[in-house]
Amino acid sequence: MTIQEEAGKTVRSITDGLKGQPISLALIIMNVVFIGFTYLIFHELNARTIHQYEAKDQLIMKLIGLCDSKTQS
């Protein structure tokens, strides 16, 4: 048998098994949705955190520049 035939048999057996137990299919779908939702939340949280650190770094550099200019005066 070729790999394609084996893959086809495997997919058919999985779908036949899921037809008999719809709760399993529902749980699989819920897990995939949960993983996707979690990824989106953490991606946005990471972007927000990076933006906050960049803003703080710019403010610190500005304050350091002001301190340097006052000490040279």
C-alpha positions in Angstrom: 0.0 0.0 0.0 1.1 3.5 -0.7 1.3 6.3 1.9 -1.8 8.0 0.3 -3.9 4.8 0.8 -2.8 4.5 4.4 -3.5 8.1 5.1 -6.9 7.8 3.5 -7.7 4.7 5.6 -6.6 6.5 8.7 -8.8 9.6 8.0 -11.8 7.4 7.2 -11.4 5.5 10.4 -11.1 8.7 12.4 -14.2 10.2 10.8 -16.1 7.0 11.4 -15.1 7.0 15.0 -16.1 10.6 15.4 -19.5 10.0 13.8 -20.2 7.5 16.6 -19.2 9.8 19.4 -20.2 13.4 18.6 -19.1 14.6 22.0 -15.5 13.8 21.1 -15.8 15.9 18.0 -17.3 18.8 20.0 -14.4 18.5 22.6 -11.8 18.6 19.8 -13.4 21.6 18.2 -13.6 23.4 21.6 -10.0 22.7 22.3 -8.9 24.1 18.9 -11.0 27.2 19.5 -9.6 27.6 23.0 -6.0 27.3 21.7 -6.7 29.9 19.0 -8.3 32.3 21.5 -5.5 31.9 23.9 -3.0 32.6 21.2 -4.8 35.8 20.2 -5.0 37.0 23.8 -1.3 36.4 24.5 -0.3 37.9 21.2 -2.1 41.1 21.9 -0.8 41.2 25.5 2.7 40.7 24.2 2.3 43.6 21.7 0.9 45.8 24.4 3.8 45.0 26.7 6.4 45.7 24.1 4.8 49.1 23.3 4.8 50.0 27.0 8.5 49.1 27.4 9.4 51.1 24.2 7.5 54.1 25.6 9.2 53.9 28.9 12.7 53.5 27.3 12.0 56.7 25.2 11.0 58.6 28.4 14.1 57.4 30.3 16.3 58.5 27.4 14.6 61.9 27.3 15.1 62.3 31.1 18.8 61.2 30.8 19.2 63.8 28.1 17.7 66.5 30.3 19.9 65.5 33.2 23.0 65.6 31.0 22.2 69.1 29.7 21.6 70.4 33.3 24.9 69.1 34.5 26.8 70.6 31.6 25.3 74.0 32.3 
